[in-house]
Amino acid sequence: MKSRKLGSSGLEISALGFGCMGLSLPNAPTKEENIKLLRSAYENGITFFDTAQAYGDNEALVGEALQPFREEVIIATKFGFKEGKQMLGLDSNPENIKATLEASLKKLKTDYIDLFYQHRTDPNIPIEEVAGTIKELMQQGKVKHFGLSEANAETIRKAHAIVPVTALQSEYSMFYREPENEIISTLEALEIGFVPFSPLGKGFLTGTINASTEFDKTDSRSFSPRFNKENREANQVLVDLVVSLAEDKNATPAQIALSWLLAQKPFIVPIPGTSKLHRLLENMGSVSISLSDAELSKIHAALATMKIVGERYPAQLQQKIGK
Ligand SMILES: NC(=O)c1ccc[n+]([C@@H]2O[C@H](COP(=O)([O-])OP(=O)(O)OC[C@H]3O[C@@H](n4cnc5c(N)ncnc54)[C@H](OP(=O)(O)O)[C@@H]3O)[C@@H](O)[C@H]2O)c1
């Protein structure tokens, strides 16, 4: 597996990480199967694992699975919700950050967090105060790197002025290209790494979802506006593009979606999630696919003709988490 560095931080990780959230969703595989999968990910070359306090029992699962090779992996987790629950709203009070850290260390069975992200910007706590708190935790050796998630350019700049930000984690894929407006150039200028979440568009870009797909009511896509039937139908044109590119490159749609992201900037490290080993290996294949400048221009031109419809989150959640 090739490696990449997150900006100028020197933090070197596998070019593709593993988004672990899905392993703790309803209908996820058993704990034993999950542990086996996470260990196989490491054995196959993945060294970057993404979790969060807000992902239920996910930190405990990741901690147990990765304990035998803790020193060899980079674990990223996130703070910033009341009691770690999105629906209770944001809380980046220094006391909550410190309490979350202690809880995360315990669940992850470790005495340091490699990369500690603020999950969402908290409008009630100045980002300088958040960054100052992280700086203190870094001085204590409990946190190695600071990250932000879904923060805007101004917040990134303010935080970075207090303590270096190693990575921004925000949604980015052919399905959601908002970071191209201002974020990616800001990260490039400040030499901060970019970790795109939902890089497969929550599965949409893999060609396995269409207008007739039925989602279980516990699946967040069942209440995500962009996954309603009408929007899936309207956005199918994007899937058709990815499928046809995959045919041309003798690759799979998921591999094209990921190789496109990797081709955007050398400081980008996507974190696709899957509960299945064969898909993990398939996704890892994207690192060996290279898209030529001509192919990238062709994709760029095709994407420019498409208008992706549907909000990412239901209004009630959007209100709670600010974005
Ligand atoms: N910072 C944030 O606010 C935030 C928000 C969302 C996510 N994240 C992080 O980003 C990670 C990934 O995001 P995500 O899970 O939302 O979306 P994703 O990685 O874009 O897509 C995951 C979905 O795609 C399916 N899938 C994966 N590989 C596939 C393949 N090769 N063929 C067909 N289907 C495939 C998975 O199903 P199977 O399990 O059935 O394979 C799953 O339903 C999360 O685990 C989490 O760590 C962060």
The ligand as an SDF file (V2000), in Angstrom:
LIG
                    3D

 48 52  0  0  0  0  0  0  0  0999 V2000
  -16.6560   13.7880   10.0590 N   0  0  0  0  0  0  0  0  0  0  0  0
  -17.8940   13.4730    9.8210 C   0  0  0  0  0  0  0  0  0  0  0  0
  -18.8220   14.2140   10.1500 O   0  0  0  0  0  0  0  0  0  0  0  0
  -18.2110   12.1820    9.1290 C   0  0  0  0  0  0  0  0  0  0  0  0
  -19.4860   11.9630    8.5660 C   0  0  0  0  0  0  0  0  0  0  0  0
  -19.7230   10.7460    7.9100 C   0  0  0  0  0  0  0  0  0  0  0  0
  -18.7120    9.7940    7.8180 C   0  0  0  0  0  0  0  0  0  0  0  0
  -17.4930   10.0260    8.3830 N   0  0  0  0  0  0  0  0  0  0  0  0
  -16.3850    9.0460    8.2950 C   0  0  0  0  0  0  0  0  0  0  0  0
  -16.2250    8.6490    6.9290 O   0  0  0  0  0  0  0  0  0  0  0  0
  -16.2910    7.2250    6.8340 C   0  0  0  0  0  0  0  0  0  0  0  0
  -16.8800    6.7990    5.5040 C   0  0  0  0  0  0  0  0  0  0  0  0
  -18.0890    7.4640    5.2420 O   0  0  0  0  0  0  0  0  0  0  0  0
  -19.5070    6.7430    4.9900 P   0  0  0  0  0  0  0  0  0  0  0  0
  -19.5450    5.4150    5.6340 O   0  0  0  0  0  0  0  0  0  0  0  0
  -20.5260    7.7720    5.3390 O   0  0  0  0  0  0  0  0  0  0  0  0
  -19.5770    6.6210    3.4090 O   0  0  0  0  0  0  0  0  0  0  0  0
  -18.7490    5.8980    2.2310 P   0  0  0  0  0  0  0  0  0  0  0  0
  -17.4630    5.4050    2.7200 O   0  0  0  0  0  0  0  0  0  0  0  0
  -18.8050    6.8410    1.1050 O   0  0  0  0  0  0  0  0  0  0  0  0
  -19.7140    4.6780    1.8560 O   0  0  0  0  0  0  0  0  0  0  0  0
  -19.9320    3.6000    2.7100 C   0  0  0  0  0  0  0  0  0  0  0  0
  -21.0260    2.7510    2.0940 C   0  0  0  0  0  0  0  0  0  0  0  0
  -20.5990    2.2300    0.8370 O   0  0  0  0  0  0  0  0  0  0  0  0
  -20.6820    0.8120    0.8320 C   0  0  0  0  0  0  0  0  0  0  0  0
  -19.4920    0.3340    0.1130 N   0  0  0  0  0  0  0  0  0  0  0  0
  -18.1940    0.4800    0.4780 C   0  0  0  0  0  0  0  0  0  0  0  0
  -17.3680   -0.0230   -0.4510 N   0  0  0  0  0  0  0  0  0  0  0  0
  -18.1670   -0.5020   -1.4220 C   0  0  0  0  0  0  0  0  0  0  0  0
  -17.9120   -1.1530   -2.6650 C   0  0  0  0  0  0  0  0  0  0  0  0
  -16.6740   -1.3860   -3.0940 N   0  0  0  0  0  0  0  0  0  0  0  0
  -18.9810   -1.5410   -3.4290 N   0  0  0  0  0  0  0  0  0  0  0  0
  -20.2380   -1.2900   -3.0140 C   0  0  0  0  0  0  0  0  0  0  0  0
  -20.5430   -0.6750   -1.8710 N   0  0  0  0  0  0  0  0  0  0  0  0
  -19.5130   -0.2910   -1.0800 C   0  0  0  0  0  0  0  0  0  0  0  0
  -20.7510    0.3930    2.2730 C   0  0  0  0  0  0  0  0  0  0  0  0
  -21.5720   -0.7460    2.4330 O   0  0  0  0  0  0  0  0  0  0  0  0
  -20.9840   -2.1590    3.0100 P   0  0  0  0  0  0  0  0  0  0  0  0
  -20.6400   -1.9360    4.4280 O   0  0  0  0  0  0  0  0  0  0  0  0
  -22.1620   -3.0470    2.8170 O   0  0  0  0  0  0  0  0  0  0  0  0
  -19.8230   -2.4950    2.1440 O   0  0  0  0  0  0  0  0  0  0  0  0
  -21.4400    1.5950    2.9460 C   0  0  0  0  0  0  0  0  0  0  0  0
  -22.8480    1.4810    2.8300 O   0  0  0  0  0  0  0  0  0  0  0  0
  -17.1180    6.8050    8.0470 C   0  0  0  0  0  0  0  0  0  0  0  0
  -16.8690    5.4730    8.4030 O   0  0  0  0  0  0  0  0  0  0  0  0
  -16.6540    7.7820    9.1050 C   0  0  0  0  0  0  0  0  0  0  0  0
  -15.4270    7.2950    9.6630 O   0  0  0  0  0  0  0  0  0  0  0  0
  -17.2300   11.2150    9.0270 C   0  0  0  0  0  0  0  0  0  0  0  0
  1  2  1  0
  2  3  2  0
  2  4  1  0
  4  5  1  0
  4 48  2  0
  5  6  2  0
  6  7  1  0
  7  8  2  0
  8  9  1  0
  8 48  1  0
  9 10  1  0
  9 46  1  0
 10 11  1  0
 11 12  1  0
 11 44  1  0
 12 13  1  0
 13 14  1  0
 14 15  2  0
 14 16  1  0
 14 17  1  0
 17 18  1  0
 18 19  2  0
 18 20  1  0
 18 21  1  0
 21 22  1  0
 22 23  1  0
 23 24  1  0
 23 42  1  0
 24 25  1  0
 25 26  1  0
 25 36  1  0
 26 27  1  0
 26 35  1  0
 27 28  2  0
 28 29  1  0
 29 30  1  0
 29 35  2  0
 30 31  1  0
 30 32  2  0
 32 33  1  0
 33 34  2  0
 34 35  1  0
 36 37  1  0
 36 42  1  0
 37 38  1  0
 38 39  2  0
 38 40  1  0
 38 41  1  0
 42 43  1  0
 44 45  1  0
 44 46  1  0
 46 47  1  0
M  CHG  2   8   1  16  -1
M  END
$$$$
